[in-house]
Amino acid sequence: MRAAVLKEYGEPLVLEQRPELEPDDDGVVVRTEACGICRSDWHAWQGHGAWIDSQVPTDFVLGHEPAGTVVAVGEEVDTLTTGDQVVVPFNLGCGTCAYCTSDRANVCPNRQAIGFSPGIPGAFAESFHVPTADFNVVRLPEDVSPTEMAALGCRFVTAYHALAHRVDLTPGDWVAVHGCGGVGLSAVQLADALGARAVAIDIDEQTLSLASDLGAAALVDASENEDVPSAIRDVTNGGADVSIDALGVAETCRNSVQCLDRTGQHVQIGLTTESEAGEISLPIDRITAQELNLVGSYGIPPTQYDELFGLLEAGAIDPGALVTDHVALDTVPDRLAAMGAYDNVGVEVVTEF
């Protein structure tokens, strides 16, 4: 099978032939129909993550936002058959620990991440393998396409888990979204769908325009505001109720905390770069005196996909609206490089393998 392979950190991925896959007894092989390209892939390509022991190996296939069709099934798999169209969360749980059995599989201590963990190659390839498939693989509703699910990717599901399960969000709340890449735009659309009012913050005019189309109630151009938190407090008449750092750099993380109203909630979604290496200083006295809450959001348990499918069926969300380009596997090396210059708007999905 053809695959885009990471040979050296920061060097273009190499298109090469890899052996055809066979399923483990508890696994399935999925033919890739679509796979989103995500900033987390860019982090992996750069070799980031050593500071939390999550650096991907070289000679490895990236790609963690896939949807496709089951083409081979292990002997111990009971719930899936060939021909099923499926989606796979990037965090794969063991299915048996206390976290997996209490709807927290995304933080399973035994989790493996597709396209990140050694032994779990990703989906920038014609097919990919998923272990513990009965637990980790989710069937698509008949009216949802693999491309729509790749657009959901990790970005939409992470933003949904953040807003629906990690914070106390009520209709009318102000949600500030710092950095409107894929996950930020997803958070904007979801905040609107959940009855909140989103403030989109970015430095790119085209990106902010797309955020407005996706339901942002207000826009803040960070390139034109020296004091972004103050601008957000002005827009929201006092501060955001919830604020999301969707980028993961020191400036956006601190802006996110500082723009909150009293008792507000900061959500960290963006992973840090090599500059921060996982460590960002925060205004602790402000956090204490105003009783601010800080939480993280990382992926989604497979059991929560039905909630997203319900929003799709009701027409409350349209992940396809985030997709700005369909690309071929051959172009993935160039599209990853473009992320380093923030030369992407919306979401790009690989649909030609």
C-alpha positions, 0 to 999 in steps of 0.5 A: 500500500502507498503511505506518506512516511516520516523519515526525518523530523522536519524533512518532507514526508516520503511517499513509498510502498508499505506491506499490506496490513493484516488485522490482529485478532481483536483488530480491523483494517480500514481502507482510508476514504478520508483523513484530515490534516491537523496541526498535531501532525505538524507537531509530530513531523517537527519532532515535538513532544519529547518533553511529555514522552510523546515524540513520534518515531521516525520511519513512521506513518502519520495521520490521525483523523481518518474515516473509511471502510472496514476491509478485514476483521480479526477473529475476536471482533464481534461488532464489525464486519467488512463493508462497515463505514467507520470513524476512529478517535485518535486516542485508542483505549484499552476498553477495560480499565476504570477510565474506559469503563467510566466514559473517560477512554480518552485519558486511558493510562494504556491508551495508544494514539493512532499516527503517534504511538509506536506500533500504531501507524496512522492514516496518511496511507491507503489503509490503517489498522485499529486494535481493540476494535470493538471498543474503539471503532465507531460506525458512521450513520448512513447519511454521514460521509467519511469526508464529513467525519474526517472534517470532524477529525480530532479538532471537532471532537476535541472542541465538542468534548471541551464545550459539552463535557469539560466546562459548565457552558450555558446558553448566552455565555461568551466563549473566546476562541484564541487561534482559529485553525481547525480546532478553533473554527470547530469551537466557534461553530460548536459554541454557536450550536450550543447557544453560546456567543463566540468571540474569534481571535486570530491574526488572519483576516481571511480566517476571521471572515470564515469564523464569522461565517461559522457563527462567531458573534464577534471578531478580534484581530490580534494583529491590530490589538496590542492588548487582546484580553482588554479587547475581548473584555470590551466586546463581552462587557466584562470578560469571557465566561469560557476561553479556549487556547486552541493554538498552544503558544505562551501568548494565546494561553496567557491571553485566554486566562487574562480575558476571563470574567470572574469565575471564568473557565479556561480550556487548554486544547492547543499543545505547545511548541518547542519554544514552550516545551510544555511549560507556560507561566500564568497569572496565578494571583489572578487565577486565585483571586478571581476563582478561575478554573483551568482544564484540559481537553484531549480528544473524545471518548468513543461513547460520545460520538453519538452526541455529535451524530445527533447534532449532525442529524439535527443540522445544528453543525456542519463540519464540512463547512470547515473544509477548504480543500480536498487534496491528494496523498502526494501533496501531504508533505507540502501541506504540512510544511505550509502549516509552519508558515500558518499558510492554511485557512480552514481544514484540508482533507486527504481524499485521494490515495 
